[in-house]
Amino acid sequence: MSESPNTTPESMSESTPGESSAHTSAARTDHETTYHPAFKTSQAAGLPAGKVLLVVLVAMLVAGLLNSGWMVRTAEGMRPGLGRTMVTTVAVPVDFVATKLALDRPRQGIDAALGRTPASAGDDEIELVQPTNDSAELAVAGAVAPLIHTAPVRVAHPTVAKPLNVLVIGDSLSTYTGQRLQELLLQKHLGKVKVTWRNGTGLATPQFFNWPAWAKAQIQATKPQAVFVLLGGNDNQDMQRKSQYFARGTPEWQAEYQRRVGVVMQSIIEQGVDRVYWSGPPTAKKANDNGFYHQLNLAAAKAAPAVPGARYIDLAGPTSLNGQWLDVLAFNNEAFNARMGDGFHWSWRAAQITSRLWADAMEKDYGPLYDH
């Protein structure tokens, strides 16, 4: 899960053939469990605790004024109780002041920078970017509306003259696996891969980041035939949709996540993509967290069959021991750390395994693509 060492400020990376050698260098091996593009050194490091607290308080005040409407909607969607009362008590007067002073206007620019569409920025739900009919809202988990673009049953095998154009998108989990996939497809020059990721995002909080809209923008810019999505590392949390609240771990929570995955899958296919391959997060050390991530993977697996051209690829199972945490993996008779130092992200070497799982899934559609 890696990108070029010169990571962009937006935490997004584009893989190019020239970057591959950097990832297999001695420097990469030396930092096997410490370097990852998602790991950032805090700019507040070294500051006195008082100054750090002041910075945090000022940032919270500014954020509240600029995003007061979302604060109110969040409060309305919370469960009745002390937490909702406290948030409402703060959010309502802040929103009143921000509206009177027109302080909420800069949000439009912020939304554009984060890839949110004006119509959906701040919404507490994920729906189709371009609904195909009046009933396009996916009210039933797993159900999808008719597609504008129907994925072909069969696809043409790529050639050196016409290589496969592949886009990898997701959260920070997607980086190393995407880079390794690029290396595999370069073996026979049958594919080119672009890796574009957004750290700290997911489907649980569309009011923070509009995934369907952002994915659509990446596809329109890249025109891929195949899209890989690796997402879910940040979705281990409660969700809400309009007046509905979904407590994590409940059947309703899993069904809502399945619906959201189906929406994003469909929005990708409707952009003219032939195949979308979806994967979820790895196993976790803590039993509760592991159970939640297992539910997210099951939800994605159930969503895929309802969307023509969509495939679910399990990466958690093959990199675990019967669905439980593993510290060490092996490939080509070599054992190595399965995870990064944070105890979550797959290591660079572990991505040798996850990327092959992706490539093998592609070969079922496109034919032989790399040297096994």
N, C-alpha and C positions, 0 to 999 in steps of 0.2 A: 504494500500500500504506500506508494511513494510518488512524489513528483520531483521536479527538478529542484536542486538546492536553492536556486534563486526564486523562491516562492513569491507569488504576487501578493500585494496587501489584501486582496479580496479572497485569499485562500482558495484560489482557483488555479488549475494548472493545465497546460496543454502538452501532451506527450509528443515528442518528435524523435525520429530515429537517432539523432545525435545524442539524446539524453540517456539512451540505454546503457552505454558503456560506463557512465558515471555511477549508475546504481550497482554495478558489479565490481566496483573498484575496491581497493584495500580499505579506503576510508569508509565505505559502506559497511564492510564486515566489522570494522572496529567499533562502529556505532550501531551495531545490530539491534540492540534493545533500548537505545537512548534517543536516536534521531527519528523523528517523524514529522511530516509537514504540519500535522495538527498540533504539535507541541510548540507553544510560543512562550518566550520569556516575558513575563509581565513587565511593562514599562514602569510599574510602581515599585519594582524590586529595589530595595535599598532606601526607600523613603521612610521617614519616621511614621510610626503608627498613627499619630494625630493627623498628619497631612494626608495619609491614605484615607482615613475616615472622612476628612473634609472633602476630598475629591469624590468619594463615593456618594456622599450626601448631595453635593452640588449636581453630580451626574444624574442622580435619581430625581431631583427637583426639575431639572431641564427636560429629562425624558418624560416625566409626568405631564409637564405643560405641553410638550410637543405631541404627546400621544394620549391625551386625556380621554378622548372618545373611546379608545380601546380599553382603557382602564375601567370605564363605566360598564362597557359590554361584558368585560371579564367578570366584574362583580355580579352582574345580573345572571351570569351563567353558572355561578358557584352554588354549591349546596347551601341551603339555609343554615344559619348558625353564626357563631361569633366571627369566624373568618370573613364571611360575606359582609357582615355588619361593619367590620373594621375597614375593609377595602372600600365599601360604599361611602362610609363617612369621609374618607380621604378623597376618593375619586370624584364624587359629585361636585364639591366646591372647586376643586382644581379644574375640572372640565368647564365649569361656569366662567372662571377667570380666563382660562385659555381661549374660550370662544369669544368672549367680549373683547379681548386684546388681539384677536386674530393670530394667536400664537400657534394654532394648529395648521396653518397653511404650509409651513416648511415641510410638513410630513409628506406632501405629495412628491417632493424631490427625494426624500429618504426612501419612500416606497419604490420609486423608479430605480434607485441605486440598488435596492435589495431584490429587484426582479418582480415586484408586486404590480399587478394591474390596478388602475384606479378604481375599477368597479369592485374588486375583490379585496383590496388592501384593508386589513382590519376585520375581515369576515371571520367567523368562527367555524367555518365549514369548508370542505373541499368539494367542488362541483366541477362539471365539465367546463373547459375554457370556452368551447363553442358548442353549446347544446345542439343536438341534431333534431330534437323535436320538443314539444311542450312538456313531455314527461321524462326529460333527460336526467332529472335529478334521481340519483341512484338511491332510492329510499330503501330498497331491499338489498341486503348484503349479497354481493356476488352478481347482482343483476346489472346488465348493461343495455344502453340504448343502441339502436342500429348504427353501424359505423358508416362514416362518409367514405373512408378508404378501407377496402377489404383486403386484408393481408393475403397474398397468394398462397395457395396450398403448397406449391413447390417453388423453389428459388433457384436461380442459375448459379452454377459453380464459378467462383471467381478465378481469374487468370492473372498473370503478371501484367498483362496489358490493361486489364480491368480489375484491379484489386478491390476487395471488399472495404467499404467505408464504414468504420465502426466508431460509435460514440459511447464512452463510459461516463456516466453521471452518478452522483450519489453524495453521501456525506464523506467524512474523512476515511471511512473504511474502504472506499472504492479506489484509493490512490495506488497502493502497492499492487493490488490484483490487476488493476488496469494497466499499469506499467509492465507487469510481467506478461500480460496478454499481448501487449505490443511486441515484446521480444519473440514470442512464439509465432506470431503471424509474419514477422519479418524473416523467419527462417526460409520460407519459400516465396517471400515477397507477394503473398496473396491477400494481404490486408494492411490497412493503415488505421491506427487507433488514436483518437483524441480523448484525453481524460480531463474532465471538467467537474470540479466538486465544490460543494459549499459546506464548510465546517459548521457543526452545531445545529444543523437543520434536520427536519423530518416531516412526517405527516401528522403528528400529534398536535402541532400548534400552527395551523395555517394563518392565524392572525399575525404571526411573526414572519412567516415565509410562505409564499404561494408556489408550491412545487409544480402543479400543472402548468402554470404560466411560465415559470422559469425553464422547465424542461422543453416547452414548446419553442421558446426563444433559442435555446441551444441547438435544437434540431433544425430550425429554419436557417441557422447560420452554418451548419455543418453538412446538411443533406445526407445523413447516413442511411445505409440499408438496414443496419442492425444496431440496436441500442441496448446497452447493459445498464441496469440500475442496481446499485448496492446501497441499501438504505435501512434504517431502523435502529441504529445505535443510540439515537437520541429520543426514541419514541417510547421509552419505558416510563410512561407517565399517564395521568388521567387525560381524558379528552372530553370536549364538549362540542355540541352541534345545535345551534339555535338554543332552544330551551332544554335540550337533552344533555344529561351529564353521564359520562361513562367512566366508572371507577376501574382502574387498571386491574387486570386479572379476571374480570367478570366475563361471562359469555357475550354480553352486550358490547363490551369493550373490544373483544376480538372480532365480533361481527362488524363493528364500525370501522375497524382498521382494515378488514377485508374489503369493505366498500370503498374506502379511500384508495387502496392499492388498485382496485379495479378501475377507478376513475382515472388515475394517472396512467395506467397501462393503456386504456382506451384513448386518452388524449395523445399519447405518443404514437400509437398506430394510426390515428387519424391525420397525422402530419405526413403520411406517405411512407412510413417505416414498414419494412416487411416483417421484421422480428424484433420483439422486445424480450430480453432475458432478465429476470428479476431474482435477486438474492437478498437475504436478510442478514441480521447480525450473527456473530459467533456465540458460542456458549459463554457463560459468566461463572466466576468463582462462587458467588453467593447463590444458594439454592433458590431463593425467591426471585432474584434477578434472572437467573437461568430459566426459571419457569415462565417469566414474562416474555423473554426473548423467544422462547420456544413457541409461545402463543402467536407472536408476531410472524414467525416463519410459517406456522400452520395457516394463518390468515392469508398470507401471500400465496401459498401453495394452492389454497382453495379459490382464490381470485383468478388465477391464470387461466384455467380451462374455460372460463366464461368469456374471454377476450380472444378472438381469432388472431393468431400470430404471436401470442404471449406464451412464454415458457417460464417456469420456476425452476431455479437451480439451487439445490441445497448445498451450502458451503459449511454450515455449522456441524452437520452430522459427520462428514468425512474428516473434519479436523478436531474431533472429540472422541471420547471413549463412551460409547453407548449414550450419547447426548450429554455427557458430563465433561467438566473441565479437564484439559490436558496441558501440562507444562511443556512437554517435549513432543516434537514430531520428527519424522524421518523421511528422507527422499534420497533416492540413489545411494542407499546404504550409509547415509550421513544423518546423524541426529543433530537437532538444533532447537533453540528456543522457539516455541510456538507463538508466543505473543511478545509485544513490546513491553517496555518497563512499566507502562501504565496498567498492565494486566488485562488489557482488552483488545487493542488493535492486533491483527495478525502481523507477525514479523515479516521482514523482507523475504526471508527464506521460506517461510510458511506460504507466502504468496505463489511460490512455485507450484504448490498443490492447488490452491484456489483458482489460479489462472488456467490450469489444465482442465479443471472441472468446467470452466466456462468454455474453453476451446473445444472440449469434447462435446458439449451441448450444441455448439455451433456446427460441428461437423455432421451432426445428424440432419441438419438442414442444408448445409452448403457443401458437404463432401470433405475430403482430406484437406487439412489446412496447415499442418505442421509436422515436424519429425518427432515421432513418439519414442 
